[in-house]
């Protein structure tokens, strides 16, 4: 089989689509034939060396998201059958197990049945971004009765956060980098106010940062600041009784099933991505770096 791998970090020039060893199916696992995955900022951080996988050995296979067809199941797995289309996420930074591979073995508990009628290239955008957004909203605790600021609201995670908050009836304010991103939010969900570059100071009791940008200046005393980007919780959070939380996203087929339910009822929507072959990874990564409001998805 073939996979996108790297022997040492250094960026896209160190990645290659090459012959790789077929994974071994372990207890409680499912073997999946690759159909689609998406490129996330975490992939670039890992390939560049800014994040080092905490498990596994070189060569490493990249990739977090996965949509594919079940090829084989372990004897103790009865939740999926050969031929099922499934969706899942691998926490590659923790496990060292990537999904940009013709065959991927993942725990059955990390998977959910993919719905019929939605293309794999669209579904592939959901796992990491959607699970991160769901966890971030959960970290807020009780539904806020005041406006929540979403930082990086036009990005993959941010747009999911906006929609998840909106379905709960929360008043959403958005902070984006450009006016074009602000205009694009009109198709994402109901946003009460959009700020470009900087939000009003000391105005929000809750902030979800989906971009790793310090927006603590906009937090009220005693508020809650949730960051979706590890290592970016502002040092100033904690002053004046504020609560700071960093989102740690687990693999969860149950949570993916919840998100798929939101897709089904129309409260969560995914855009049409730019699609590239897995074997054309260099071109796909260049497109990702120059993306203009569209996700970059890899297909078989």
Backbone bond lengths (Angstrom), bond angles and torsions (degrees), N, CA, C in turn:
res aa  C-N    CA-C-N  psi(-1)  N-CA   C-N-CA  omega(-1)  CA-C   N-CA-C  phi
1 X - - - 1.454 - - 1.520 109.12 -
2 X 1.341 115.56 170.91 1.460 121.49 -179.38 1.531 110.72 -123.06
3 X 1.350 115.38 152.78 1.453 121.55 -179.29 1.522 109.31 -151.99
4 X 1.343 115.92 160.55 1.468 122.04 173.72 1.523 106.97 -90.99
5 X 1.336 116.74 115.33 1.452 121.09 -173.95 1.525 112.24 -134.20
6 X 1.350 114.03 164.41 1.462 119.85 171.06 1.522 108.50 -141.13
7 X 1.332 115.59 146.84 1.469 121.19 178.87 1.522 111.16 -90.22
8 X 1.325 116.08 -32.55 1.466 121.45 179.57 1.527 107.14 -149.17
9 X 1.337 118.39 152.22 1.465 120.60 -176.87 1.516 112.14 -71.18
10 X 1.325 115.37 157.00 1.453 119.75 178.87 1.518 113.61 165.63
11 X 1.307 118.21 -0.43 1.463 119.46 -179.65 1.512 111.55 107.88
12 X 1.340 114.51 -171.86 1.460 117.89 -173.06 1.523 113.49 -66.07
13 X 1.327 117.53 -21.37 1.466 118.56 179.78 1.527 112.03 -70.41
14 X 1.329 118.05 -16.02 1.466 120.39 178.60 1.527 112.40 -92.78
15 X 1.339 117.19 -5.62 1.460 121.83 -179.41 1.520 110.72 -88.26
16 X 1.320 115.33 146.06 1.465 118.71 175.17 1.525 109.29 -148.82
17 X 1.330 114.30 147.97 1.464 121.82 174.26 1.515 105.67 -92.59
18 X 1.324 116.18 110.39 1.460 118.61 -169.58 1.519 111.29 -147.18
19 X 1.325 114.91 168.28 1.450 120.57 178.18 1.527 109.71 -63.95
20 X 1.328 115.55 136.56 1.458 120.75 -176.86 1.521 109.99 -137.51
21 X 1.319 115.57 164.31 1.462 121.54 179.53 1.524 109.49 -76.30
22 X 1.315 116.79 133.02 1.464 121.10 178.83 1.522 109.84 -65.13
23 X 1.344 117.47 135.33 1.470 119.18 -179.97 1.523 111.56 -65.13
24 X 1.328 115.14 154.73 1.460 121.80 177.55 1.527 108.43 -96.78
25 X 1.321 116.49 130.29 1.455 121.39 -179.32 1.519 109.72 -76.66
26 X 1.343 116.14 121.19 1.449 120.88 -179.32 1.520 112.52 -99.87
27 X 1.293 115.69 177.07 1.460 122.30 177.54 1.523 110.79 -58.25
28 X 1.328 116.56 132.40 1.451 120.97 178.06 1.513 114.65 75.42
29 X 1.338 117.34 13.36 1.466 120.64 -174.14 1.523 112.84 -111.65
30 X 1.326 113.12 164.66 1.467 122.74 179.04 1.524 108.06 -127.73
31 X 1.317 117.50 134.95 1.464 122.17 174.46 1.526 108.02 -93.33
32 X 1.332 115.62 128.74 1.458 121.10 -173.40 1.516 110.39 -122.68
33 X 1.326 116.25 131.43 1.457 121.90 173.13 1.516 109.51 -83.09
34 X 1.315 116.68 122.15 1.461 123.51 -173.88 1.527 112.68 -60.88
35 X 1.336 115.76 131.53 1.459 121.82 169.69 1.524 111.23 -117.57
36 X 1.338 117.38 -42.75 1.463 119.45 -176.87 1.521 111.08 -160.29
37 X 1.317 115.02 152.97 1.460 123.17 173.27 1.525 107.01 -150.88
38 X 1.321 117.24 171.12 1.458 119.84 176.90 1.522 109.71 -122.97
39 X 1.322 115.52 161.48 1.463 121.28 175.80 1.518 107.84 -94.86
40 X 1.325 115.76 129.13 1.459 122.80 178.50 1.521 110.44 -118.48
41 X 1.337 117.74 157.18 1.465 118.97 176.12 1.524 113.16 -54.23
42 X 1.343 117.44 -31.25 1.465 120.15 179.34 1.524 111.65 -61.26
43 X 1.333 117.47 -33.32 1.464 120.22 178.71 1.525 111.11 -63.62
44 X 1.326 115.12 -42.14 1.470 119.75 179.50 1.523 110.20 -67.18
45 X 1.335 117.02 -40.14 1.470 120.36 179.83 1.526 111.03 -64.08
46 X 1.340 116.71 -37.96 1.465 119.95 179.44 1.521 111.07 -71.16
47 X 1.320 117.54 -45.53 1.471 119.62 -177.65 1.529 111.65 -67.52
48 X 1.344 116.94 -26.44 1.466 120.52 -179.92 1.521 112.60 -86.58
49 X 1.336 116.83 -11.83 1.451 120.48 179.28 1.514 114.36 95.95
50 X 1.337 118.26 -1.41 1.461 120.11 179.16 1.523 111.25 -69.83
51 X 1.326 116.69 -26.28 1.458 122.50 171.86 1.519 107.32 -124.90
52 X 1.332 116.58 129.85 1.466 120.24 178.44 1.529 108.74 -105.90
53 X 1.339 118.53 128.90 1.464 120.28 176.34 1.526 110.47 -55.69
54 X 1.342 115.47 136.77 1.464 120.37 -176.61 1.520 112.56 -88.67
55 X 1.322 116.75 0.01 1.466 120.96 177.77 1.521 108.07 -148.33
56 X 1.325 115.51 167.85 1.458 119.49 -179.84 1.515 112.33 83.87
57 X 1.312 115.43 171.93 1.460 121.59 179.71 1.524 109.47 -134.19
58 X 1.313 115.74 160.03 1.467 121.96 177.29 1.539 109.61 -64.27
59 X 1.336 118.47 143.10 1.459 127.41 0.09 1.530 112.53 -78.39
60 X 1.337 115.69 145.25 1.455 121.40 179.26 1.525 110.30 -99.14
61 X 1.328 115.15 142.06 1.460 121.73 172.64 1.518 107.97 -97.91
62 X 1.332 117.51 131.21 1.461 121.47 179.36 1.530 110.92 -82.00
63 X 1.344 115.33 172.34 1.454 121.65 172.22 1.513 114.05 111.45
64 X 1.334 116.62 135.82 1.469 124.24 177.91 1.535 111.36 -113.23
65 X 1.309 116.97 -45.61 1.465 121.84 -174.19 1.528 110.95 -85.72
66 X 1.347 115.61 154.13 1.462 118.84 178.51 1.522 111.07 -157.32
67 X 1.322 115.32 133.47 1.458 123.35 164.52 1.519 106.07 -127.31
68 X 1.341 116.66 132.79 1.453 118.24 -178.51 1.513 112.28 -170.09
69 X 1.317 115.12 -177.40 1.458 123.18 -177.00 1.523 109.64 -105.49
70 X 1.327 115.67 132.08 1.460 120.51 179.51 1.527 109.42 -63.82
71 X 1.338 114.72 124.85 1.463 122.05 -179.15 1.530 111.73 -101.29
72 X 1.342 115.01 -29.72 1.460 119.65 -175.42 1.532 107.52 -163.28
73 X 1.317 117.46 149.43 1.465 120.67 175.94 1.525 109.34 -129.54
74 X 1.327 115.48 147.72 1.466 119.86 175.86 1.534 109.43 -67.18
75 X 1.336 117.52 153.24 1.472 120.63 -177.47 1.526 114.26 -56.61
76 X 1.337 117.54 -27.05 1.467 120.05 -176.87 1.531 113.02 -91.62
77 X 1.328 117.81 6.67 1.464 121.81 -179.65 1.518 109.89 -102.17
78 X 1.342 116.74 123.43 1.463 120.19 178.75 1.525 112.50 -124.23
79 X 1.339 116.60 9.56 1.463 120.57 -177.80 1.519 112.89 -90.13
80 X 1.325 117.48 -17.44 1.461 121.44 -179.68 1.517 109.51 -135.63
81 X 1.334 114.72 154.84 1.452 121.02 179.10 1.527 110.12 -125.46
82 X 1.299 115.88 156.91 1.467 120.66 175.42 1.530 108.68 -56.84
83 X 1.323 115.97 132.00 1.462 121.37 -178.72 1.511 114.12 100.12
84 X 1.349 117.98 -15.34 1.466 120.36 176.61 1.525 109.96 -67.33
85 X 1.327 115.95 142.31 1.472 119.75 168.60 1.524 107.81 -90.64
86 X 1.322 116.25 129.22 1.460 120.91 -176.99 1.520 110.32 -127.71
87 X 1.328 114.39 162.37 1.458 122.04 176.46 1.518 107.23 -129.43
88 X 1.334 116.79 141.21 1.451 119.00 -177.73 1.512 112.16 -160.83
89 X 1.329 114.93 173.86 1.457 121.85 175.85 1.519 109.07 -135.50
90 X 1.321 115.87 138.54 1.449 122.07 172.16 1.528 108.31 -108.67
91 X 1.329 117.34 128.42 1.468 120.26 176.77 1.529 108.11 -78.66
92 X 1.321 115.12 76.67 1.453 121.71 -170.28 1.528 112.34 -56.14
93 X 1.330 118.24 -37.34 1.458 120.74 -177.57 1.525 111.61 -65.15
94 X 1.323 117.23 -27.55 1.464 121.50 -179.91 1.512 112.60 -91.67
95 X 1.333 116.95 -37.47 1.467 120.71 -172.63 1.521 113.95 -100.48
96 X 1.337 116.83 -20.90 1.460 120.32 -174.42 1.513 113.15 74.40
97 X 1.335 117.48 9.08 1.463 122.26 -176.39 1.530 108.74 -106.80
98 X 1.340 116.45 109.13 1.449 120.94 -178.57 1.513 113.14 -95.16
99 X 1.334 115.16 169.43 1.466 120.79 -174.31 1.526 114.10 -112.87
100 X 1.336 118.28 -1.54 1.460 119.86 179.45 1.526 109.18 -83.97
101 X 1.316 115.54 67.63 1.452 123.21 -172.08 1.517 109.00 -149.82
102 X 1.307 116.58 146.61 1.470 120.08 -179.15 1.522 112.32 -62.63
103 X 1.324 117.42 -27.59 1.457 122.55 173.94 1.522 108.73 -131.89
104 X 1.334 115.77 135.98 1.466 121.30 -178.46 1.522 108.37 -135.49
105 X 1.329 117.19 131.09 1.468 121.88 174.89 1.518 108.77 -104.18
106 X 1.345 116.45 123.76 1.458 121.81 179.58 1.522 109.35 -135.00
107 X 1.342 116.77 155.52 1.465 119.29 175.27 1.527 110.76 -61.18
108 X 1.319 116.59 141.67 1.459 120.02 178.23 1.521 111.58 -59.78
109 X 1.343 116.41 -30.54 1.463 120.68 -179.64 1.521 113.06 -69.75
110 X 1.331 117.09 -12.73 1.465 121.62 178.60 1.521 112.78 -90.57
111 X 1.333 117.02 -0.53 1.461 121.83 -170.40 1.520 112.28 -117.04
112 X 1.332 114.68 156.33 1.464 122.23 171.62 1.517 107.99 -137.07
113 X 1.319 116.32 152.36 1.461 120.41 175.52 1.522 109.43 -65.78
114 X 1.321 116.49 131.79 1.463 120.80 178.51 1.524 109.65 -79.97
115 X 1.322 118.28 138.79 1.464 120.41 -179.75 1.523 111.35 -72.43
116 X 1.318 115.63 148.38 1.462 120.03 173.47 1.520 109.07 -74.15
117 X 1.312 116.18 151.69 1.451 120.29 174.64 1.508 115.14 92.83
118 X 1.339 118.83 -5.62 1.465 121.96 175.63 1.519 107.80 -117.78
119 X 1.317 116.37 126.29 1.457 120.80 -176.57 1.532 111.23 -62.43
120 X 1.338 116.87 141.95 1.462 119.98 177.24 1.521 113.33 -54.69
121 X 1.335 117.84 -34.50 1.462 120.27 -179.08 1.529 111.85 -67.99
122 X 1.325 117.36 -26.29 1.467 121.00 175.06 1.525 109.96 -79.92
123 X 1.334 116.60 -46.91 1.461 121.22 -179.72 1.528 112.34 -60.36
124 X 1.329 116.98 -31.30 1.466 120.83 -176.07 1.519 113.03 -62.83
125 X 1.324 117.40 -15.88 1.462 120.76 178.48 1.525 112.73 -78.02
126 X 1.337 117.04 -13.31 1.464 120.64 -168.10 1.523 116.39 -81.96
127 X 1.346 120.99 -45.77 1.472 119.01 -162.85 1.528 116.14 -54.79
128 X 1.319 119.62 -66.77 1.462 120.01 -175.14 1.525 111.89 -65.89
129 X 1.314 117.50 -47.26 1.470 120.48 -178.73 1.519 110.96 -64.30
130 X 1.324 117.28 -45.80 1.453 120.63 -177.52 1.520 112.58 -68.25
131 X 1.340 117.32 -44.37 1.455 120.35 179.44 1.529 111.57 -64.69
132 X 1.330 116.74 -36.64 1.465 120.28 177.12 1.522 110.46 -64.60
133 X 1.331 116.19 -45.42 1.464 120.51 -179.83 1.526 111.08 -63.27
134 X 1.325 116.87 -43.14 1.464 120.97 -179.81 1.526 110.97 -62.04
135 X 1.318 116.23 -43.09 1.468 120.58 178.62 1.523 110.91 -65.16
136 X 1.325 117.28 -40.01 1.465 121.22 -179.89 1.527 111.22 -62.34
137 X 1.316 116.33 -44.45 1.465 120.33 179.34 1.526 109.89 -65.39
138 X 1.331 117.31 -39.94 1.462 120.53 177.51 1.532 111.53 -61.72
139 X 1.342 116.41 -35.10 1.466 120.74 -178.02 1.529 112.39 -67.76
140 X 1.326 117.84 -18.00 1.463 120.20 177.38 1.522 111.58 -68.04
141 X 1.329 116.49 -21.35 1.454 119.95 -177.45 1.514 110.73 83.69
142 X 1.330 117.96 -141.86 1.464 120.98 179.61 1.520 111.41 -56.08
143 X 1.322 116.57 148.95 1.458 120.99 -178.57 1.518 109.92 -57.84
144 X 1.330 118.10 121.28 1.469 120.18 -178.42 1.524 111.74 -63.26
145 X 1.351 115.73 142.02 1.461 119.82 176.42 1.519 111.19 -96.74
146 X 1.324 115.78 13.65 1.456 121.98 176.68 1.526 109.28 -134.16
147 X 1.319 115.81 171.07 1.463 120.44 -175.78 1.526 111.61 -63.43
148 X 1.342 115.21 144.04 1.458 122.38 174.76 1.523 108.19 -112.55
149 X 1.333 116.48 132.16 1.456 121.31 176.19 1.522 109.34 -91.21
150 X 1.333 116.03 127.69 1.462 121.33 175.83 1.525 108.04 -107.62
151 X 1.310 116.11 114.72 1.468 122.45 -179.56 1.524 108.44 -88.76
152 X 1.338 117.15 130.89 1.459 120.26 -175.31 1.515 110.87 73.97
153 X 1.334 116.05 38.46 1.465 121.80 -172.87 1.522 113.70 -66.77
154 X 1.325 117.78 -17.35 1.466 120.29 -178.30 1.523 112.66 -89.81
155 X 1.336 118.10 -6.82 1.452 120.95 -178.64 1.511 112.65 -82.05
156 X 1.326 115.91 -179.18 1.472 121.10 -176.64 1.525 111.44 -60.95
157 X 1.329 117.08 -50.06 1.461 120.63 179.31 1.520 110.25 -71.90
158 X 1.333 116.68 -45.46 1.459 120.78 -176.90 1.511 113.42 -59.01
159 X 1.334 117.31 -41.57 1.462 119.66 -179.24 1.526 110.98 -66.77
160 X 1.347 116.84 -33.45 1.465 119.52 175.17 1.522 110.95 -68.91
161 X 1.337 116.92 -39.60 1.465 120.48 177.48 1.520 110.50 -60.05
162 X 1.339 116.68 -45.72 1.469 121.53 179.41 1.528 110.03 -55.31
163 X 1.316 116.82 -46.92 1.460 120.80 -176.65 1.530 112.15 -69.91
164 X 1.328 117.00 -38.19 1.463 119.81 179.48 1.525 111.31 -67.97
165 X 1.327 116.95 -37.93 1.466 120.15 176.06 1.522 110.83 -67.32
166 X 1.322 115.94 -41.87 1.465 120.32 -178.76 1.523 111.69 -61.98
167 X 1.346 116.96 -38.19 1.467 119.46 -179.63 1.531 111.16 -68.14
168 X 1.339 116.91 -19.69 1.461 121.19 176.41 1.528 112.11 -89.80
169 X 1.330 116.14 -2.11 1.454 119.96 179.68 1.516 114.42 83.44
170 X 1.323 117.00 15.94 1.466 121.50 -179.67 1.528 110.09 -81.23
171 X 1.318 116.89 140.12 1.461 121.44 173.94 1.526 108.58 -74.81
172 X 1.326 116.26 121.26 1.462 121.58 -174.12 1.519 110.97 -107.96
173 X 1.334 115.33 130.23 1.460 122.26 169.73 1.524 107.32 -114.64
174 X 1.312 117.27 146.72 1.469 121.10 -172.29 1.519 111.52 -125.14
175 X 1.325 115.49 138.15 1.460 122.03 172.74 1.522 108.32 -114.64
176 X 1.345 116.66 123.55 1.461 122.25 -178.56 1.525 109.36 -130.82
177 X 1.330 115.73 169.95 1.462 120.25 -178.58 1.519 112.97 -84.17
178 X 1.340 117.40 -36.86 1.467 120.62 -172.81 1.523 111.34 -130.29
179 X 1.321 115.77 159.45 1.457 120.96 177.06 1.532 110.69 -64.30
180 X 1.331 117.13 -34.34 1.465 120.34 178.80 1.522 110.62 -61.76
181 X 1.347 116.90 -39.63 1.450 120.07 177.04 1.524 110.60 -64.97
182 X 1.321 116.20 -38.99 1.452 119.82 177.04 1.515 112.34 -61.58
183 X 1.326 115.98 -41.94 1.470 120.14 178.21 1.528 110.99 -63.69
184 X 1.338 116.45 -36.34 1.464 120.75 -178.28 1.523 111.90 -67.63
185 X 1.326 118.07 -23.35 1.456 121.10 -178.88 1.523 112.61 -65.71
186 X 1.326 116.38 -19.39 1.467 119.71 -179.97 1.521 111.49 -59.23
187 X 1.333 116.65 -27.23 1.468 120.04 -178.93 1.523 112.89 -93.36
188 X 1.338 116.81 -2.24 1.466 121.16 -176.69 1.525 111.39 -90.42
189 X 1.325 116.51 -50.05 1.454 120.08 -177.37 1.507 110.59 175.28
190 X 1.329 117.46 175.12 1.461 120.64 -177.73 1.525 112.17 -68.39
191 X 1.306 116.68 116.91 1.460 123.43 178.19 1.523 108.04 -121.67
192 X 1.326 116.91 125.73 1.465 121.02 -175.44 1.518 112.63 -75.47
193 X 1.337 117.02 -34.02 1.465 120.65 -179.66 1.516 109.35 -152.50
194 X 1.316 115.54 144.31 1.464 121.84 178.80 1.522 108.27 -123.03
195 X 1.329 116.78 129.99 1.461 122.84 178.29 1.521 108.63 -116.64
196 X 1.307 115.94 139.31 1.463 121.81 179.47 1.518 109.20 -110.22
197 X 1.315 116.04 119.55 1.459 120.75 176.55 1.503 114.48 88.63
198 X 1.341 118.04 -48.21 1.457 121.14 -176.02 1.519 110.17 -151.53
199 X 1.317 115.81 140.74 1.472 121.62 179.16 1.528 109.40 -99.78
200 X 1.328 117.70 165.31 1.465 120.33 178.05 1.533 111.37 -62.70
201 X 1.307 116.62 137.77 1.462 121.52 -177.46 1.528 111.72 -70.58
202 X 1.329 115.88 144.02 1.472 123.75 173.46 1.524 112.70 49.93
203 X 1.337 116.48 43.57 1.468 120.46 -172.64 1.517 114.69 -114.24
204 X 1.331 119.27 -8.86 1.461 119.86 -171.23 1.532 111.61 -129.02
205 X 1.323 114.82 136.85 1.450 120.10 176.52 1.505 112.47 -82.29
206 X 1.332 116.79 -14.80 1.461 120.92 179.18 1.522 109.68 -147.92
207 X 1.324 115.53 137.59 1.467 122.30 178.90 1.525 108.07 -133.57
208 X 1.325 116.60 133.98 1.457 121.82 169.51 1.527 107.37 -114.43
209 X 1.313 115.49 116.67 1.465 121.69 -179.32 1.524 109.04 -98.51
210 X 1.321 115.48 110.55 1.465 120.91 -179.85 1.516 112.09 -100.47
211 X 1.333 117.78 7.15 1.460 120.67 -174.37 1.521 114.03 -125.72
212 X 1.322 118.36 -6.39 1.457 119.96 -178.63 1.508 113.09 74.68
213 X 1.341 116.49 32.79 1.461 122.85 -179.31 1.526 108.96 -110.69
214 X 1.311 117.72 134.31 1.459 121.75 -178.72 1.526 110.03 -71.62
215 X 1.326 115.55 105.98 1.462 121.10 176.86 1.518 110.96 -120.12
216 X 1.335 116.59 24.64 1.460 120.97 -177.02 1.523 111.86 -62.80
217 X 1.323 117.59 -23.45 1.462 120.72 178.29 1.527 112.20 -59.90
218 X 1.338 116.84 -23.07 1.463 121.32 -177.27 1.525 112.92 -88.98
219 X 1.352 116.86 -2.67 1.464 121.52 -175.83 1.526 110.92 -88.17
220 X 1.321 115.55 136.25 1.461 120.55 175.01 1.528 110.40 -76.83
221 X 1.349 117.59 156.22 1.473 119.83 173.75 1.533 110.56 -56.14
222 X 1.336 115.33 135.73 1.452 120.00 179.37 1.510 114.54 81.05
223 X 1.335 117.63 4.77 1.458 121.66 -177.81 1.521 112.80 -80.00
224 X 1.333 114.65 -178.56 1.471 121.90 -179.92 1.520 109.87 -119.41
225 X 1.319 115.97 128.87 1.468 122.01 -179.19 1.524 107.95 -119.60
226 X 1.330 116.09 115.38 1.462 122.45 -179.67 1.517 108.85 -111.27
227 X 1.320 117.49 123.22 1.459 120.20 174.73 1.518 110.13 -110.00
228 X 1.325 114.99 138.74 1.462 121.71 179.13 1.517 112.30 -93.61
229 X 1.331 116.86 -2.05 1.469 121.98 -176.36 1.521 109.01 -115.09
230 X 1.330 118.84 105.56 1.466 121.00 -179.26 1.527 112.18 -53.18
231 X 1.333 115.08 138.96 1.457 120.66 177.79 1.509 114.57 87.16
232 X 1.350 117.84 4.33 1.470 119.74 -176.86 1.525 113.22 -118.29
233 X 1.327 118.42 10.69 1.462 119.55 177.28 1.524 108.65 -66.13
234 X 1.339 118.31 119.00 1.471 120.37 -176.07 1.525 112.00 -59.68
235 X 1.325 115.93 141.40 1.464 120.93 179.92 1.523 111.49 -63.11
236 X 1.321 116.32 -27.40 1.460 119.68 -177.27 1.523 112.87 -72.89
237 X 1.338 116.95 -18.08 1.459 119.80 176.93 1.532 108.21 -69.61
238 X 1.278 116.61 132.55 1.457 121.73 -173.70 1.509 110.72 118.51
239 X 1.332 115.05 -23.65 1.457 119.41 174.04 1.525 109.16 -74.63
240 X 1.311 116.49 153.54 1.475 122.39 177.82 1.521 112.53 56.81
241 X 1.335 116.02 29.94 1.457 118.97 175.67 1.510 115.42 77.77
242 X 1.326 117.88 10.55 1.464 120.26 -179.91 1.530 110.94 -71.03
243 X 1.338 115.75 152.64 1.458 122.33 179.20 1.525 108.78 -109.30
244 X 1.316 117.60 130.37 1.453 122.01 177.87 1.518 111.36 -114.66
245 X 1.334 116.71 133.90 1.461 121.92 -178.06 1.521 109.57 -133.85
246 X 1.331 117.25 134.64 1.456 122.45 172.49 1.522 108.69 -106.20
247 X 1.322 116.96 127.88 1.455 121.88 -177.51 1.530 110.28 -75.79
248 X 1.312 116.62 125.42 1.459 123.40 171.98 1.523 106.37 -113.67
249 X 1.321 116.87 116.43 1.464 120.93 -170.66 1.530 110.70 -95.32
250 X 1.321 118.10 119.56 1.466 120.36 177.06 1.523 111.46 -89.82
251 X 1.319 116.02 156.66 1.467 119.75 168.16 1.530 107.31 -67.56
252 X 1.326 117.45 134.28 1.466 118.98 -177.79 1.519 110.92 -159.93
253 X 1.318 115.90 107.08 1.455 119.81 173.83 1.513 111.72 -65.86
254 X 1.337 116.95 -32.68 1.467 121.07 179.02 1.522 110.91 -63.30
255 X 1.333 116.90 -45.84 1.460 119.87 179.55 1.528 111.86 -68.46
256 X 1.336 116.20 -34.03 1.460 118.72 175.27 1.522 110.90 -63.78
257 X 1.318 117.02 -39.21 1.466 120.67 177.60 1.532 110.52 -62.26
258 X 1.331 116.72 -37.92 1.468 120.57 176.07 1.518 110.83 -61.32
259 X 1.327 117.06 -46.13 1.466 121.38 179.68 1.531 111.07 -64.16
260 X 1.319 116.53 -38.28 1.466 119.94 177.92 1.531 110.58 -64.18
261 X 1.331 116.77 -32.44 1.460 120.19 174.75 1.510 111.89 -64.26
262 X 1.336 116.50 -37.43 1.458 120.66 177.23 1.533 110.90 -67.82
263 X 1.332 115.83 -36.18 1.463 118.91 174.42 1.528 110.25 -61.57
264 X 1.325 115.25 -41.92 1.465 120.21 -177.03 1.522 111.95 -65.97
265 X 1.354 117.77 -37.56 1.468 118.98 -177.89 1.529 113.04 -89.69
266 X 1.331 116.68 1.45 1.457 120.47 174.40 1.509 115.81 84.58
267 X 1.349 118.01 3.46 1.464 119.73 179.65 1.526 112.31 -83.99
268 X 1.336 117.15 -8.75 1.460 122.27 175.06 1.515 107.90 -133.74
269 X 1.316 115.87 131.07 1.464 120.41 -178.85 1.517 110.15 -130.30
270 X 1.326 115.34 146.08 1.462 122.34 176.68 1.521 108.53 -117.49
271 X 1.314 116.14 141.52 1.458 120.00 -178.92 1.514 112.77 -80.54
272 X 1.315 115.00 173.54 1.463 120.90 174.97 1.525 108.79 -81.66
273 X 1.336 117.97 124.40 1.463 120.89 -175.40 1.528 112.70 -89.38
274 X 1.322 115.01 171.18 1.460 121.62 165.33 1.520 107.10 -86.87
275 X 1.334 117.36 132.16 1.462 121.47 -170.29 1.525 111.25 -116.60
276 X 1.338 116.12 135.33 1.460 122.99 178.91 1.526 108.97 -136.21
277 X 1.318 115.95 154.61 1.461 120.90 174.73 1.526 109.96 -70.50
278 X 1.321 115.74 145.61 1.455 120.04 176.60 1.519 110.98 -57.50
279 X 1.311 116.36 -35.89 1.467 120.49 -179.82 1.520 112.79 -69.45
280 X 1.338 117.48 -15.90 1.464 121.85 -179.93 1.526 109.89 -103.71
281 X 1.334 115.68 46.21 1.459 121.17 -171.85 1.522 112.67 -63.81
282 X 1.329 118.36 -34.58 1.467 120.04 -178.69 1.526 110.92 -62.71
283 X 1.317 116.85 -45.61 1.465 121.10 178.48 1.516 110.95 -65.16
284 X 1.334 116.47 -40.10 1.466 121.01 179.85 1.522 111.36 -62.61
285 X 1.332 117.47 -41.15 1.462 120.39 179.88 1.531 111.20 -68.50
286 X 1.322 116.99 -35.20 1.469 119.65 175.44 1.523 110.41 -63.58
287 X 1.336 116.37 -40.64 1.465 120.60 177.70 1.523 110.80 -65.19
288 X 1.329 116.47 -38.64 1.460 120.68 178.62 1.528 110.72 -62.16
289 X 1.310 116.73 -43.13 1.461 120.77 -178.84 1.519 112.14 -66.47
290 X 1.341 116.99 -25.75 1.461 121.22 -178.84 1.527 112.41 -109.80
291 X 1.337 117.08 20.34 1.464 121.75 -173.78 1.530 111.47 -60.46
292 X 1.302 114.38 146.00 1.462 121.25 179.37 1.527 108.41 -126.18
293 X 1.324 115.62 72.61 1.453 120.24 174.99 1.511 115.85 81.95
294 X 1.348 118.32 5.49 1.464 120.54 179.51 1.521 109.15 -123.29
295 X 1.343 116.11 142.96 1.445 120.83 175.30 1.528 109.26 -72.59
296 X 1.328 115.64 156.50 1.465 121.57 177.13 1.519 108.13 -110.87
297 X 1.324 115.62 121.84 1.458 121.89 -173.75 1.528 109.77 -120.05
298 X 1.330 114.71 142.94 1.459 122.66 177.79 1.526 108.58 -105.21
299 X 1.310 116.26 141.01 1.456 120.92 179.41 1.519 109.59 -131.79
300 X 1.329 115.98 163.53 1.466 120.47 -176.24 1.527 111.10 -73.06
